[in-house]
Amino acid sequence: MATCIQSAKRKRFKLKPGPKYKKPNWSRTSILKRCPQAKGIVTKITTMTPKKPNSAIRHVAKVSLNNSLRVTARMPGRGYLCSRYNRVLVEGGRANDLPGVGYTVIRGKYDFSPLVTKQKRRRSVYGVIQPKGYSMHVRRKDRKYLNNTD
């Protein structure tokens, strides 16, 4: 005889999608309520140490979202200008080695500064605008002739 849990699993996963089938609505970012991002206000900025094999100091912000919920979000990249009561944009995306951190703050939006260094790769992650005269479609050896800033 099947237990209650086994029969519930069978109902969830073995049935074909149809009128009686209900898809499980489990989400890692349930606080965002099916929205891609949410705006919030930073209430506290702290540091955390990651789980066992890794060792570092990771910057983390406690954010109070506009839907009156609080989350812990990581702050990507090196160096930032962000303090208490700053407005930030939060998206889903957990830090694998930080327990309890399932959200990420987006750089370069509202009061959270973009990356200060000259970032040329992965600019969208760090909120850096495209440098003048820089194009991905020009051969790398010819790019120095386009950049007359040096």
N, C-alpha and C positions, 0 to 999 in steps of 0.2 A: 504494500500500500504506500502511495506517495505522501510525503509530508506536505504541510501547507506551503512552505517555501518552494518546494519542488514544483508543485502545481502552479504556483504563481509565476515561476520562471517559465514554465511550459506555455502558459498563456501569453507571456510577454514576448518570447523569442521564437516559438515554433509556429505560431499562427501566421498565415499570409496576411498582408495588408488588405483590409476590406471594411465593411460597415461596422463590424463588431470589434475590430482591432484598434487598440489605443496605443499609440507610440509613447514610450516612456519619455517624459519631459525633464530630463536631468541635465543640468548645465554646470560647467565650472565657474562661470561668471554670472551667477544667478542675481546678484545685486544690481547688475546693469539692466535687467528686465528686458532682454532682447534688443537693446540698443547697442550700437557699436562703441560709443563713448559716452561718458557722463562728466559734467562739470562739477567741480567741488572746490572747497576751501581747505588749505593746509592747516591742521591744528597742531601738529608736532612733527619735527624732523629729528630722527634718531639714526643710529647705526646698528647693524646686526652682524653677527658672525655666522657663516654658513655651516651646513651640516658636515659630518665627520671627514671625508677625505679632503675637502677643500678648506683653505684658510685664507681669509681676507677680511676687510671691513667694508660692508655694503651699506649704502645710504638708503634709508627707507623713510617714507612720509606717511603719517596718519592723515587721511583726507576725509572730511565730512562732505558727502555728496549732496546735491540739491534735493534729492528725494529723501532727505533726513536719515540716511544710512551712513555708517562709517566703515572705511576699508583701510587696509595697509597696502601701500603701493611702493614699488621700487623705483628708484631714480636712476635711469641708465646713463652711462658715459662718465667721463671725468670732469670734475669741476662744474659748479652750477651756481646760479644766483636765484635762490628761492628761500623764502623765510616764512614765518608764521603769518597767517591771514592772507596769503597770496592765492589767487585763483589759478587752478590747474585743470587740465583735461586728462581724464583717466580712461584707459582702455584695458581690455582683458589681456592676459599674458603673464603667466606665473614665472617666478624665479625658481628653478628646479631645486636649488640648494638652500633656499630660505623657507623654512616651514611657516605656513600661515600667510604668505605673501602671494596673492593670486592676481595682482593687477599691476599695471605699469603706467607711469606718468609720461605723457607725450611732451617731448622737448620742443621749444619754440612756439608754444601756444599760450596765450594769455600772459601770465606773469612769470612763467617758467622759462628761463633763458635757453637759447640754443647753445650748442657746443662752442666754446670760445676758440679752440684751435682751428687750424686750416684743415678741415675734414673734406676729403674729396670722394671717398667711397662711403656708401651707406648714409648718404646725407639725409635721406628722409627719416631715418631713425633718430638722428640727432638734431633735426630742425635747422640745418644749415642751408642757406640759399646758394644757388649755383654761382660759382665764381665767374667774373667777366671774361669772355673769350674762351671758356672751357666747354668742350663738346666731347661726348663719348664717341661720336661718329668720325672723328678725325684720327688718323693714325698717331700713335703715341709719340713717335719720333718727330712728327710735324707739329705737335702742340706747342713746342717752345717758340715757334715762329708766330703763333697766334697771340701768345701772352707777352705783351710788351710792357708789363708792369715791373719787371726786374731791371 
